[in-house]
């Protein structure tokens, strides 16, 4: 049966593709709004229409969404974000957008605890959830006074802007001298109150775990626990490349306390890293939107985008948990990640091939939707060339003595 209430997805990245496939297979109409350099979801047979996304201020973008709804009779369609930034946009303007749409992001008084890592770690402390030792220097004097073990990392509190630090996710610093140099570099990119210094927990992907769930008013309905075994790049991966469901009861109760405390509603991924030095799982992030490896849930029986769409319609969703032993892989990034792990002596070929056993969900390859899988590498290359050109152009415009923009 075709559904009349569709979904408008903000972003054509892999998350957008996952939403389009999930809903489209249930015959839910899906439209995507996306900038020209992120169009993977547009190649899906399940994306019925792609619209441009304006590079503008938040108010203009919100008015654009409302205009789309009015012009195309999309009243009560579900709005899906695909990034922290789009989730924050929907959250901050939740009330205004709700006049036309069903907004799948929680309101800002809830989402801000996940969006801003300073608040995330404050919430963790309030709920007795372990997290890495974190410092919040506001000046060079503050930086010099912190008692920080090395190696450590610099990371942004939020990802509101695109720069070298937010793109890299974190910078590793080996000693206090390197910390000072990197801190000054970070100060050129963002205000000091958005720069965090944090202890670096040893270990790679084998130490990274997630609790993922569909939640209503702080109570989980559908959930799974998983290990994000490999990522690319392998040190501070922009996204996971191989993930498998495991029974990790140690992260369930802390995650449930965090989500209950803020009465969270929606889909969410809570990230942890296991610290072998003290045997504790430590909170890294709360992601208040779909995560890259979400199709793993579908393969394990928890189709998160569709379950969220149903919940937004007021359709009952049964309580359920995913079994262990289901795997997800993105081959275009997992092969180079595995190669680097082999060079470091942390993985051998036999173990790697053994990890790819069934049940296995591919990130992009799908028999019923083949084109996105074929377009992955060309789009990946175009995106990076486009971003490089944009950054070079911006640098030229910002450099004194350069001709003004025509």
C-alpha positions, -999 to 999 in steps of 0.1 A, spaced: 0 0 0 13 34 -9 14 59 20 3 95 15 23 108 44 59 109 32 93 120 44 115 150 36 151 142 42 177 170 48 209 157 32 218 133 4 246 116 22 248 79 32 224 86 61 200 101 36 203 71 14 196 48 43 164 67 51 153 67 15 158 29 12 142 21 45 110 41 38 109 36 1 108 -2 6 76 4 26 62 25 -2 66 58 18 73 87 -6 107 102 0 120 136 -11 155 148 -5 169 183 -1 207 185 -5 236 207 -16 252 198 -50 283 181 -35 262 155 -14 239 137 -38 243 99 -30 207 95 -20 195 112 -52 207 81 -72 184 58 -53 153 45 -70 135 52 -37 141 90 -38 112 103 -58 125 139 -60 156 159 -51 155 196 -44 185 220 -39 194 230 -3 202 268 0 235 279 15 219 305 37 212 314 73 189 293 95 159 316 91 161 314 53 165 276 54 135 272 76 113 294 54 125 274 24 113 242 40 79 258 49 76 270 13 83 236 -1 55 221 21 30 248 11 39 247 -26 38 209 -28 11 200 -2 35 181 21 16 189 52 24 164 80 53 148 62 81 137 85 113 158 85 144 137 89 179 152 96 211 134 85 237 154 104 242 171 137 238 205 120 205 196 103 192 180 136 201 213 154 182 233 127 151 212 130 153 213 168 158 250 172 129 258 149 108 228 161 77 248 169 76 268 137 83 237 115 57 217 133 30 239 118 35 220 86 56 190 93 61 162 119 96 170 131 116 139 140 142 157 160 133 166 197 130 202 207 161 222 215 158 220 253 163 182 248 186 180 218 211 206 231 224 180 257 235 158 228 246 185 203 270 203 227 297 180 242 301 204 271 265 197 281 269 160 272 297 156 298 278 176 323 248 153 319 271 123 322 285 136 355 249 143 368 239 107 359 270 90 372 281 79 337 318 75 331 335 97 305 370 107 296 387 134 317 380 166 299 394 202 302 379 234 290 407 260 286 397 295 276 432 309 273 468 300 270 471 305 308 442 280 313 459 256 290 492 258 309 475 251 342 457 219 333 471 186 345 467 166 313 483 132 306 497 126 272 489 116 245 458 137 246 433 150 220 418 184 210 382 182 198 354 207 191 324 210 214 301 214 185 302 210 147 284 242 137 311 252 112 332 233 87 370 237 93 400 215 97 393 205 132 356 196 128 364 177 96 392 157 114 369 152 145 400 154 168 437 162 168 461 140 187 488 158 207 519 139 220 532 164 245 526 198 261 545 216 234 524 201 206 493 208 227 502 245 228 508 246 190 476 228 181 456 248 206 467 281 190 459 266 156 424 256 168 419 291 183 422 305 147 393 283 136 368 287 164 362 305 198 382 291 227 351 280 246 344 255 219 377 238 222 380 208 245 412 190 257 405 154 266 425 123 277 431 99 249 417 64 257 440 38 242 428 13 217 412 12 182 379 2 168 378 -30 189 374 -7 219 345 14 205 309 5 213 274 19 207 240 18 222 214 26 194 177 30 200 143 43 192 132 62 223 99 78 234 99 102 263 131 87 276 120 51 274 136 28 248 113 9 224 137 -7 200 175 -11 208 207 -28 200 243 -27 213 272 -30 189 310 -28 185 323 -4 159 352 -27 151 368 -7 123 367 29 112 383 51 86 406 69 91 416 44 117 427 68 145 398 93 145 374 79 120 349 101 103 326 71 103 327 34 110 336 10 82 327 -24 100 302 -28 128 287 -59 145 260 -64 170 271 -78 203 256 -82 238 272 -53 258 250 -50 289 275 -26 305 264 3 283 227 -3 284 219 11 319 241 42 315 225 50 282 190 46 295 198 69 325 211 96 301 181 94 278 156 93 307 171 123 323 164 145 293 132 127 283 146 121 248 123 112 219 136 99 186 164 78 173 198 81 189 232 65 190 253 67 223 290 61 217 314 47 243 350 36 243 362 8 266 392 19 287 414 -12 293 433 7 320 404 7 345 379 -17 328 352 10 323 331 21 293 334 58 289 309 80 271 322 99 240 292 112 221 254 112 219 243 114 182 207 127 180 200 116 144 206 86 122 241 71 122 261 58 93 257 21 100 220 22 108 211 -4 81 227 -29 104 196 -25 125 174 -33 96 194 -65 89 190 -74 126 152 -67 126 152 -31 137 145 -8 107 151 24 126 140 50 100 108 32 94 102 26 131 107 63 137 83 72 108 57 49 123 61 65 158 58 100 143 24 88 128 12 76 161 14 40 149 23 16 177 58 1 177 65 -31 195 94 -33 221 123 -53 206 160 -58 208 184 -69 181 203 -102 183 241 -104 184 262 -116 155 249 -94 127 275 -74 107 276 -42 85 304 -31 62 312 -3 39 338 -18 16 351 14 0 364 25 34 368 -9 52 394 -22 28 419 7 33 411 6 71 419 -31 72 450 -26 52 463 0 77 454 -22 106 474 -50 90 504 -27 86 502 -19 123 501 -56 131 466 -55 147 449 -75 120 457 -104 96 442 -113 63 425 -145 76 409 -127 105 397 -99 81 381 -123 57 365 -142 86 349 -110 98 329 -107 66 308 -138 72 270 -138 70 247 -123 81 263 -93 65 247 -60 55 265 -39 29 264 -2 33 257 6 -4 254 -25 -25 217 -35 -28 202 -57 -55 170 -37 -55 188 -3 -57 221 -8 -75 230 27 -87 242 43 -54 267 15 -49 281 21 -84 282 59 -78 299 57 -43 335 63 -54 328 89 -81 306 109 -57 333 105 -29 359 120 -53 336 148 -65 327 158 -29 364 162 -19 373 181 -51 343 203 -46 352 210 -9 388 216 -18 378 241 -45 354 258 -21 380 261 7 407 275 -17 382 300 -31 372 311 5 409 314 15 416 336 -16 386 358 -7 397 361 29 433 370 20 441 407 21 451 422 -12 431 397 -33 406 410 -58 371 413 -44 345 387 -53 327 397 -85 
